[in-house]
Amino acid sequence: MKINKTLGFSVAALGFLALGYFGVQYFGRNNMFTIAAAVGGAGAISYVLQKPNQPQSPSNQPEPQPTPMKTQRKGRKS
């Protein structure tokens, strides 16, 4: 299993390097910097906007009811 992960990461890294190299040849350096900044910004925004996973309560147990607050009555002064 560890070999499969290492091989996958290596292939992905070589693929990204090749994509960057040929992208610079085709689009130019400044355009590739712009594309990289846009992708990085989109990743950062999607990370910030993710909703955290909250565990679901079991459906067979009712949710606890909030306890009522006791109010203190003001007495009359005579």
N, C-alpha and C positions, 0 to 999 in steps of 0.2 A: 504494500500500500504506500509506503514512504517513497519507493522508487517511482511509482506512478505520479505522485504529487510533484516530485523533483523534476521528472521529465516534462510534465505539463507546464510547470512554471518556466522551465528553460525554453520550451517551444514558444510559449506566450511572450517571453522577453525578447527572443530573437525576432518574432513576428512584429512586435512593436518597434524594435530598432529598425527593421527593414521598412516598415510603414513610414517611420519618421524620415529615414534617409531618402526614400523615393518621393515622399511628400515634399521635402525641401527641394528636390530636383524639379518637381513638376510645378508646385505652387510658389516657391520662393521662401526665403527665410522669414520675412516679416509676416507673411500670411500664415505660416505654420505656428509662429508665436501667438498670433491672434486666435487660431483654432485651439491651441493648447490652453490658452487663458480662458476661452469660452467653455471648454469642456471641464476644466478645473473649477470654474465658477459655478457651472450647473451642478457639478457633484457636491460642492460645498452647500449650495442652496438646498438640494434635495436631502442632504444629511441633516440640516438644521430643521427642515420642515417635516421630518418623519415623526409620526405619532408613536410614543412608546407602547409596547405591548403590555396590556394589563391582564392579569390572570382572571379568567371567568369564574364566578362563584358557581358551585354545583347547583343544578336546577332543582334538585329534590329538597333542598333546605331553604326555608324562607329567609329573606334578608332580615336582620335585626331591626326592630323599630326603635326610633330615637326615644330616649327617656324624656318625659314631660318635665318642664322646668316648674319649680314651685315659686309662686309669687308671694311676696310678703305684703299683707294688707296694712295700710297706714291707719293707725287709730286716731280717734278724735281727741284733741286736747280740751280739757274742761277747766 
